[in-house]
């Protein structure tokens, strides 16, 4: 499992295997690793095929440098205007010198000149004066101060935009910002905070949206089992550290860090849970996450015997449960009514574009050999502990900013690597779309509509596809 967030901006881990795996023409697994990404789960051996500027990240940096080296539209227009003014000034100055010389010749020919005979002292001075006049016109016509005036104007524009919290790195960007009619924005880290967060918890038949107050409404026993099940079943390389502004920084797997933060909000610091169940604890065994099982399991010894904590895809893990914990933390049979509530909650969380994770546990039989037991024997007859809904929350200022863009006649479009259902839900929360009929499409569909057979973009197709 590889975290490619620094390349794609998406928090979802990418599966890597020895061969390519496809599903409906989509790559679900590949053997390619990219420089700068992080291994979050699993282990293996690799062969370096490229380094430095030959890597994907290096090629991206080179393309960005090439783009920055190009002259902006305004600079190109200024160059063209400068050439035009210079050429016009040159031709006018030449024409003026020729005209003055012809006038002088006509005056001699018609005997209208003050001197009827050529006088070197007078008439050569006049000719030199004509040339100086032409050169003066040419020099004055060249707009040497125009680039400086434009630069000063753009600098004032940057200062004004800074007051509106709009950071402009390059002066040339001001020329396009003022005439923008469409903004294409990434989702992760731009519209959202890029911090996976537990926003909803369903436990003991109750749903909580305020995690901090849930501990006050639940029994201490149930909160303890929920936090233990969430924290124990995480990797040690996933942890939180204090940020400069007091907001915890995620280190490691974002989803696991969200569970650790949930434990802190419930009043149980995750460090204490890890101290109680250290990684080197005797009798501890972990079964890593796999895309086939869609879950992860950790077995730890407790005073009640060995306990298996399981977390994974909600619909899969809940299907393995035969009981659940009530509000007092007691085990109750998983009847049809409770199972229906869980399935309904999973559907509601999915409709809100939340990542569903089910947390379960099981007290293993005392005669089970933990060191050699198969994972299939452990992950059965589970006890449902809770269901958590995780999302990358929107930035507080995003809906208001998008509303202002719409008032100004600017169309905002979201470009993301998420699946269409999740993207549509986030776009609705942002205010980018307001109707189910609004256009939402995948990259393949977009390319088929706006590109010809050779992959070249057809401008007219794009204009007809997006109506302003």
Number of C-alpha atoms within 10 A of each C-alpha: 20 18 24 20 17 12 14 13 17 20 21 17 18 17 19 19 13 10 10 12 15 11 8 6 7 8 11 14 17 15 12 14 18 15 15 13 14 17 17 17 17 12 8 8 4 9 7 9 9 12 11 10 12 12 16 17 17 15 13 14 13 14 11 11 11 10 11 11 9 10 12 16 13 15 15 12 12 16 14 12 13 18 14 13 16 18 15 15 21 19 13 16 23 18 13 17 20 15 13 17 16 12 12 16 13 13 15 16 11 9 12 11 13 8 12 12 10 10 10 9 8 10 14 12 12 15 15 12 14 20 19 14 16 22 17 13 17 20 15 11 18 18 15 11 8 12 14 11 11 15 13 13 13 18 16 13 16 21 14 12 15 12 9 9 9 11 11 15 9 11 17 18 15 18 15 12 12 9 9 11 15 13 14 10 13 17 23 22 16 13 22 20 15 20 21 22 24 26 18 19 23 19 24 21 14 14 16 16 13 14 19 14 13 19 19 12 11 18 14 14 13 21 24 18 17 24 24 21 26 26 25 24 24 24 18 13 13 17 21 18 11 10 10 8 7 8 10 15 16 21 13 19 24 23 24 23 26 24 23 27 22 24 26 16 17 22 17 18 16 24 16 12 18 15 10 13 18 15 15 8 12 10 13 18 18 17 15 17 17 14 10 6 15 15 21 22 23 21 24 22 18 12 6 9 12 20 20 24 30 28 26 20 19 23 16 15 24 28 15 15 21 17 23 26 24 19 18 13 19 12 15 13 14 17 11 9 8 15 18 12 14 23 15 12 19 23 15 14 19 16 12 17 20 24 20 24 24 25 28 30 30 21 19 21 12 10 6 12 12 19 10 8 10 11 15 8 10 24 22 15 16 24 25 31 31 28 26 26 24 22 23 26 20 20 14 12 11 16 18 12 13 20 16 12 16 15 10 10 13 17 17 19 17 18 14 18 17 16 11 13 14 19 18 24 17 25 20 16 15 23 16 19 19 12 9 10 7 10 10 16 12 13 11 8 10 13 14 12 15 18 15 12 7 6 10 10 15 12 10 9 13 15 11 11 12 8 7 10
